[in-house]
Amino acid sequence: MKWITANDLESWANTKAAEGALPYLVSSLIRASAPNATAFRFPAGDSSQIPGYDGRLESEGFPPYAPQGKSVWEFGTGEKYRAKADEDYEKRTKEPGAATPAETTFVFVTPRTWSHP
């Protein structure tokens, strides 16, 4: 059995393929871990470039990997992942779209090692 390391994910994040594949990877992990999802949308590949949230989930939750209830997800594979996360959070706070912020958890996903507190 081969384990995937943080270094493997960091190297993969540097590839163009990671942008479209990260939502697919995350959605596959969610499907394997949360059979109780009542709402699920994680466009991948070319579809990952459409406007709107990168993912939406509603489930009973499975801590610490997915929150209880409604959640909206954003993905970033770039080296400036913290700036991307901050920008996405600010944008979605100001313009939440169909999400009700008081009832929804914001989740940012990156394959990079998060080295900022």
Backbone torsions as a table, in degrees:
resi	resn	phi	psi	omega
1	MET	NA	133.4	177.8
2	LYS	-105.4	127.6	177.5
3	TRP	-91.0	143.3	176.0
4	ILE	-90.4	129.5	-177.1
5	THR	-101.3	169.1	175.3
6	ALA	-60.5	-36.5	177.9
7	ASN	-65.2	-38.3	176.7
8	ASP	-61.8	-44.7	179.8
9	LEU	-65.4	-39.9	178.7
10	GLU	-62.1	-44.0	178.3
11	SER	-64.5	-42.5	179.3
12	TRP	-63.6	-37.1	-179.7
13	ALA	-61.0	-24.2	179.8
14	ASN	-77.9	-4.7	-179.2
15	THR	-94.9	152.4	177.3
16	LYS	-65.1	-34.0	-178.5
17	ALA	-61.6	-28.3	-177.5
18	ALA	-61.8	-34.7	-178.6
19	GLU	-55.9	-48.1	-178.2
20	GLY	-84.2	-22.9	-176.3
21	ALA	-88.2	-24.7	-178.6
22	LEU	-58.4	-45.7	177.2
23	PRO	-60.6	-36.5	177.9
24	TYR	-65.3	-44.2	178.9
25	LEU	-60.5	-49.1	-178.7
26	VAL	-63.8	-44.1	-179.4
27	SER	-64.2	-35.3	177.1
28	SER	-65.8	-41.0	178.0
29	LEU	-65.6	-39.5	178.4
30	ILE	-65.1	-47.4	179.6
31	ARG	-58.7	-36.8	179.8
32	ALA	-73.5	-24.3	-174.7
33	SER	-104.3	-21.6	-174.0
34	ALA	-127.6	77.4	179.4
35	PRO	-67.8	-9.4	-176.7
36	ASN	-97.9	18.7	179.3
37	ALA	-67.9	131.2	179.2
38	THR	-102.1	-19.4	174.5
39	ALA	-140.7	134.4	-172.3
40	PHE	-152.6	120.8	176.4
41	ARG	-151.6	112.3	178.4
42	PHE	-137.9	83.1	179.6
43	PRO	-62.0	139.0	-178.8
44	ALA	-127.9	174.2	179.9
45	GLY	62.9	-139.0	178.9
46	ASP	-60.5	-31.4	-178.9
47	SER	-67.8	-16.8	-179.3
48	SER	-69.5	-10.7	-178.5
49	GLN	-93.3	-0.1	-179.8
50	ILE	-73.5	151.6	-179.5
51	PRO	-63.9	157.0	178.9
52	GLY	109.4	-175.3	178.8
53	TYR	-62.6	147.9	178.1
54	ASP	-74.7	-20.7	177.8
55	GLY	-162.1	154.1	176.1
56	ARG	-138.8	137.5	-178.5
57	LEU	-144.2	142.2	168.4
58	GLU	-134.6	122.4	-177.9
59	SER	-155.3	174.2	175.9
60	GLU	-73.6	-5.9	178.2
61	GLY	86.3	155.1	175.1
62	PHE	-152.5	77.4	-177.5
63	PRO	-56.7	145.7	1.9
64	PRO	-95.0	15.8	-171.4
65	TYR	-91.2	-28.9	177.9
66	ALA	-146.4	140.3	-177.6
67	PRO	-75.8	160.4	174.5
68	GLN	-69.6	138.7	174.5
69	GLY	83.4	-145.2	-176.4
70	LYS	-84.0	140.2	175.2
71	SER	-146.0	149.5	174.3
72	VAL	-119.9	143.2	-171.5
73	TRP	-124.7	142.1	173.0
74	GLU	-127.3	145.8	-178.1
75	PHE	-120.5	148.3	175.8
76	GLY	-150.6	128.0	-179.7
77	THR	-108.7	-7.6	-176.1
78	GLY	-70.7	164.7	-179.9
79	GLU	-66.6	-27.1	-179.7
80	LYS	-95.1	53.3	-174.4
81	TYR	-63.5	-35.5	-179.1
82	ARG	-66.3	-44.3	178.1
83	ALA	-61.5	-40.8	178.3
84	LYS	-63.0	-43.7	179.5
85	ALA	-63.3	-44.6	179.2
86	ASP	-63.1	-43.2	179.0
87	GLU	-62.8	-46.2	179.9
88	ASP	-62.5	-42.0	-179.1
89	TYR	-64.7	-46.0	178.4
90	GLU	-60.7	-47.4	-179.4
91	LYS	-59.7	-46.7	-176.9
92	ARG	-73.1	-24.8	175.5
93	THR	-70.9	-42.1	-179.7
94	LYS	-75.1	-36.2	-177.1
95	GLU	-130.7	78.4	-174.5
96	PRO	-74.7	-7.5	-179.4
97	GLY	64.5	-134.7	-177.3
98	ALA	-78.2	-9.1	-179.2
99	ALA	-79.8	140.5	174.4
100	THR	-98.0	106.5	-173.3
101	PRO	-52.0	-38.4	-178.5
102	ALA	-67.0	-18.1	-177.6
103	GLU	-113.5	5.0	-170.8
104	THR	-131.3	137.4	176.7
105	THR	-96.0	135.2	175.9
106	PHE	-93.1	130.0	179.7
107	VAL	-125.0	129.1	174.4
108	PHE	-111.9	132.7	-177.2
109	VAL	-121.2	132.8	173.7
110	THR	-141.8	145.2	175.6
111	PRO	-82.3	-1.2	179.6
112	ARG	-78.5	155.0	174.2
113	THR	-75.6	117.7	-178.3
114	TRP	-76.7	108.0	-174.5
115	SER	-110.3	16.8	177.8
116	HIS	-113.7	136.8	178.0
117	PRO	-66.3	NA	NA
